[in-house]
């Protein structure tokens, strides 16, 4: 990370995740501190995004946008977001939501999606979330089950306002 870049959240949170609680297997072995040759796992920084959007998310304190950067190319090659909601019906207890798990085509097969999902799942636990959820396409259910996620009987519904 360059000195003039501001991280969205304290990078030490990613280093302090209790990786011993990870339930996924990685072959070859990778981790938040060693994501692969020439790669670094870090929070999103000001230089990665429009400053106004970045400041909005950072100010809320509830966005944990995490990226994998290929430092040799200076490009983000994978990303995922943990959003913390404070639930009124649970005395403002924290609920984590994982969204936007994306890996570039060039880096598919390097286990970066697994790494991000494992890291953010453990981070939500570290942040004392009472549960964590995500939405996925039916074809991806098996992938998420490997991490201890279960299919809910609830329906996912939406209204789209912009095309």
C-alpha positions, -999 to 999 in steps of 0.1 A, spaced: 0 0 0 14 34 -9 18 59 19 -6 84 3 -35 59 1 -60 57 29 -74 22 36 -112 17 41 -106 0 74 -76 -9 96 -55 -34 77 -45 -51 110 -80 -65 111 -71 -88 82 -39 -98 99 -56 -105 132 -83 -129 117 -80 -162 135 -70 -184 105 -70 -215 127 -108 -214 126 -108 -215 88 -129 -245 75 -118 -244 39 -89 -263 25 -64 -247 2 -40 -266 -21 -15 -251 -25 -18 -234 9 -26 -197 9 -38 -174 37 -46 -137 43 -10 -130 50 3 -152 21 -23 -151 -7 1 -162 -35 31 -151 -55 30 -114 -61 -3 -110 -44 -14 -90 -14 -47 -91 5 -57 -56 17 -85 -32 24 -98 -11 -5 -79 23 -6 -87 58 -18 -67 53 -51 -88 23 -60 -122 41 -62 -138 75 -68 -129 94 -36 -165 105 -30 -178 69 -31 -149 57 -10 -154 84 17 -191 76 19 -184 39 26 -155 46 49 -175 72 69 -202 46 77 -177 23 93 -197 -7 82 -180 -15 49 -151 -39 47 -143 -40 10 -113 -63 7 -92 -68 -24 -64 -89 -37 -39 -69 -56 -14 -82 -81 15 -60 -70 35 -68 -101 8 -54 -123 -6 -28 -98 -41 -42 -104 -69 -55 -83 -76 -91 -94 -102 -101 -68 -126 -84 -44 -154 -91 -19 -173 -70 5 -185 -75 41 -212 -51 51 -223 -49 88 -259 -42 95 -271 -32 130 -304 -50 135 -331 -31 154 -350 -64 161 -319 -78 178 -310 -49 200 -288 -35 173 -267 -67 172 -245 -69 142 -254 -90 111 -227 -95 84 -235 -97 47 -211 -108 21 -215 -93 -13 -197 -88 -46 -173 -117 -46 -155 -113 -79 -123 -127 -93 -108 -116 -126 -108 -142 -154 -70 -143 -154 -69 -153 -117 -96 -179 -117 -84 -212 -102 -60 -195 -78 -84 -199 -49 -88 -162 -44 -126 -163 -41 -122 -190 -14 -95 -169 4 -118 -138 4 -148 -157 15 -130 -174 43 -113 -142 54 -145 -122 55 -164 -150 72 -138 -150 100 -137 -112 101 -174 -111 107 -169 -135 136 -141 -113 149 -164 -82 147 -190 -101 168 -217 -105 142 -245 -128 154 -248 -143 119 -236 -138 84 -255 -142 52 -251 -139 14 -271 -143 -17 -260 -165 -46 -272 -181 -78 -284 -217 -74 -254 -230 -94 -231 -215 -67 -248 -230 -36 -223 -260 -35 -194 -236 -34 -207 -217 -4 -218 -248 15 -181 -257 17 -177 -228 40 -205 -238 64 -232 -217 48 -266 -233 46 -296 -227 23 -323 -207 39 -360 -214 34 -365 -176 30 -371 -161 -4 -349 -135 -19 -371 -108 -35 -363 -75 -51 -375 -45 -71 -351 -30 -97 -354 8 -102 -325 14 -126 -316 -7 -156 
